[in-house]
Amino acid sequence: MAQVTQQHTLPEETQRGKAFAPEYQGALGTLSVNASLTDVRAKGLEELRAAEAAGDLSGMARCGLAVAEACRRLGHNEEADRAWKASYRAARSARDTGAMAWALWSGGTLARQRGALPLAYRLLRLAAELGERGGDIVVRGYSLAGLAETGRIQGDYQAVGELHEQLLAEARRRGEARHTVWALEGIAQMHRNTGSYDTALALFEEAADTARQADDRRGQAWALRGMADVLSVRDGDTERALELLSRAETMCHEMRLSSALAYNHKMRGNVHYRAGRYAQAREDYTLALSEFRAMDEARGTALARLGLAKSLARLGQDPAETVAELASLRHALERLGLRHAHDMIDKAAAELGVGPVPGHDASPAPDGRETPAPGGRGAGR
């Protein structure tokens, strides 16, 4: 069986409460969590070539991991797919258990981003097992977090709620600010989706503050998006929500966070839609849809299509066209394995007064409230 040649240990930054990027390893270990993803990709490719020239298999695996993650977050999914697989092959040849686990984590996260949830589960479970076997507590934690996030996206809150709480406790105990922020946001999202808005807002605010103190701009951007969502749906505070989204968007642009930016634009559409600004919502959803499609982000694509369909219906689209789009969306969401696919579509049809939608009997009564989307996050960290 493979042996560990390099265990990943917690850096000094965690002792100071600062965020760090454990996926940047080896020659890239000094890169900041806030480094521009285009810079990470360029540096990763440069160091990867140097490792290849030196015949350094472990170096190839770890530099390739950074390339894979930068490409995934930039939405370059085909390149990311090639990079994580090459990283895994190099790690396996080097008998480097930790690097193998990190490569599988990257592949599982990419699979979730692309909507291949069964594959995501399989790769992330393998990554967690290898991380535990190799004594790399960080990759084990990140892989378990990936499993929890995949379950949350599916809407299986009962199964993953306890795991989120466990991972939050572990992250706090080890002083991992970035992972603490992730867990807080995940728990907050589940509370938001089940209607516990006050609790959700408090947790998103704690996540934003923790991320700010840790200098984790990626985590802060996601937390601001969550705060905007709750303030919009709970209070109807459109302007405050848009202000928070603008702050988050600036961070996304600075770091070239393509997926986070697309979800930000989709949330801007949600905020405008709730405020009755349907023409503006249509523009936001159209932009988000083009961004999600460009990066092959299946779940984001489906959710942006749903928002766009609702906006167009409010702007006078033929009801038959709306029903046809909702039927197509039901099929797309079911293929992704989202447990709430039927309810999401039926509630949208009832809200718009166009039901029933072929393929399932529409049963929920219209309540005028936007259907919460399972999970609320997309590409992962």
C-alpha angles and dihedrals in degrees: 000000000000118000129216114255097169125018116204110236130189110267128231090260091073090060088058093047093249125140119249135185109235091183088069102079143159111007089004096051094109094059116117122242085238096053115133108263092226088056091047091052093048094047091044093053091047093052091042090058090049091051091049091051090050093046089238103156096182090048090051090051095050097042089046089054091059090048091050093050095045091050093047093052091045089053095247091134101166091052090045090052092052092045099052092046091050089048091053093048091051092047092049091050089049090048086233106155095186094052090047090054093049092050091051090048089054092048092049092049090050090049090054091048090054093048096252094131099166090054090046091054092049096049095042092050090052090048092052091049093050091045091054093044092050095045094242102142093181098058089042089055094046091049093050088048089053090053090049092049092049090053091047092052089053089053095246094138096155092058098046105028093087091046090054090053092047092051091047090054092048093048092050092047091053094040094241101158096183093053091044089056092049093052094046090052093048093051090045091052092054091051090048092051093050094049101257092130099162092053091044093052093048091052094046089050091050090049092050092049093046091049092048093051091046093047091239103149094174091056091044092053092053091047093051089052090053092049091050091051094053095044089051098047097036103037105016087234096157099166095049090048092051090048091055091047091052090054091049092047091056090056091048091053093047093054097034091240097172099176095043089049092053091051088048090055091048090052090050086056090051091052093049091045093053089050091054093249093134099163091054091044089053090055093048094049092046091054093046091047092054090049094049092047091050090058096038091242101164100187094045090048092054094047093048089049090052092051091047092049091052092047093049090049090054089050092057107271116165106273090227090061091049092051091049091052092047090051090051090048092051089058092046093050093046090052088057090056096242108163094210097051094113094047093046093055097039092050091048091051092048092047091052094041094234103110158158100070116207115253099042137036111255107231113155116095117237111266101173092237123119113251110249114238116232114256102356096217129084132183098025128226 
